[in-house]
Amino acid sequence: MCGIVGAVAQRDITPILLEGLKRLEYRGYDSCGVAVHADGALKRARSTERVAQLQEQVAKEHIAGFTGIAHTRWATHGAPATHNAHPHFSGHGKGSARIALVHNGIIENHDELRAELQAAGYAFESQTDTEVIAHLVDHLYNGDLFEAVQQATRRLEGAYAIAVFCRDEPHRVVGARQGSPLVVGLGKSENFLASDALALAGTTDQIIYLEDGDVVDLQLARIWVVDHAGRPVERPVHTVHVHTGAAELGPYRHYMQKEIFEQPRAVADTLQDIESITPELFGDGAYRVFKEIDNVLILACGTSYYAGLTARYWIESLAKVPVNVEIASEYRYRDTVPSPTTLVVTISQSGETADTLAALKHARSLGMEHTLTICNVATSAMVRECKLSYITRAGVEIGVASTKAFTTQLTALFLLTLALAQTKGVLSPAREEEMLKSLRHLPVAIAAVLALEPQIMAWADRFASKENALFLGRGMHYPIALEGALKLKEISYIHAEAYPAGELKHGPLALVTDAMPVVTIAPRDELLEKLKSNMQEVHARGGELYVFADADTKIMNSDGIHVIRMPENYGKLSPILHTIPLQLLAYHTACARGTDVDKPRNLAKSVTVE
Ligand code: M6R
């Protein structure tokens, strides 16, 4: 999604800005741009291609300067086109452009501000809400950019992180944030801004995380931060070692494939040689919190939400604690009945998802102070905002479709289940040991499922010509069916829906014909016989069943029923194993259809707008 990099230095900063954009590239974007202060004027290059093409353009046009800003844009207001790409300029009635600005987020009152600025004589070149901020800053500018940005941000409604510089103040960049992340990177007589510390890796590891309402003044030898009320504030400096590796594809065709095959390692790393279950795995004070809470509220989006749905089955059956799972973007806009004895759990790969962060803040505003996050980025806003946390060790995930992040989330959620069960006195030492043994064996069990790839590829060739698919699961495998359908639709663009198998006859059965592949998750569990009846309902109507069946289910290949046998039955942890073939099926179907697997159309890796 959108990314920001800014710098003020005494050397040409375009290589730093472009390198920063490259580091943020994997999050998805549809245009990019850079602007610098050069020879008393603002110079800019923008492109609807990749950062590499922008880099060529910058070299060709000899764009270089000591102060500048850069941006990757994921379109919200206005099509992905050069004139909508950031940086946006403003300079009403002053000859050349005076203000350059980049923005992440969404300004909700942009229509009202646009009308006001048009009345003041500003002409708009784009359809973006961002250009409104550039003109607003210019309109309020009276010789002091820091002052103008503070005044401008008071007029903005919505979420933003911005970086701005001005033709008339060559050694200054001003940033501000509200609802979207922004960090300051400290250098020696040079300073930087970015939407993520990752963008500054290799440039500086001295990072300040700005807080909502902060405005920052970056100059060569000093930085100055004020809070929402304009009061000077000191924000702590963190030494941040951002992992930038993982960029090598190795023998794989795509990052998604690589990440699917990294799952045994990622799950093992997430388990960190844990020898026994203790609430303190989730942070200091977790025992007291787990003791006090009597229900769990899980908030998440997309794949992370499906991890939460799976965890509900685990927590309710093993820890006997009631669980609600809410789609984050819906939760904050609905009247709920809050309770101070709720454990609020957010799940997020990136830790920057705007909807989940907003839902967390909303829960806290309702008096729910016990917060815990399962997150893959230790330095993210989500981890900083929650009292307790468990960091999954999936490593950087580059493919937009979440794979290893999901299975490591499930691993961490299972640990949470055991810790809650122990605190509530419903986990015997023998059961704890048995569960830990299963967890330790997981990486090996996942590797055995990955070996099914050739069989799954054969199925994928048949799926490639379809336009619709159904996914069925029951109990704790229903969320895995949802995840399988999401994977297929986001990277192969095949329309896919998931249903609890028993629900089929209440409507979706009408869709079943011989053109409809029905992917079925068939673990050997207490619902197996019910599932077999549901499969018969499909078979009787000519539907083609593609079944991932545990070894001892006695489901056989026959006309219209295709079976891939899972290597072992995995009890409570079965949802993790059954995820793997669905990822491979989506991946190989997408390859067969020739889509852009790692960067599917319209999607971004880190969704930082509401
Ligand atoms: O970073 P998060 O886990 O908070 O992201 C949530 C969703 O945006 C994400 O899981 C999305 O659904 C993925 N593209 C799914 O593959």
Residues whose N, C-alpha, C, O or C-beta is under 5 A from the ligand:
A	BS01	M6R	C301 G302 T303 S304 I347 S348 Q349 S350 G351 T353 V400 A401 S402 K605 V607
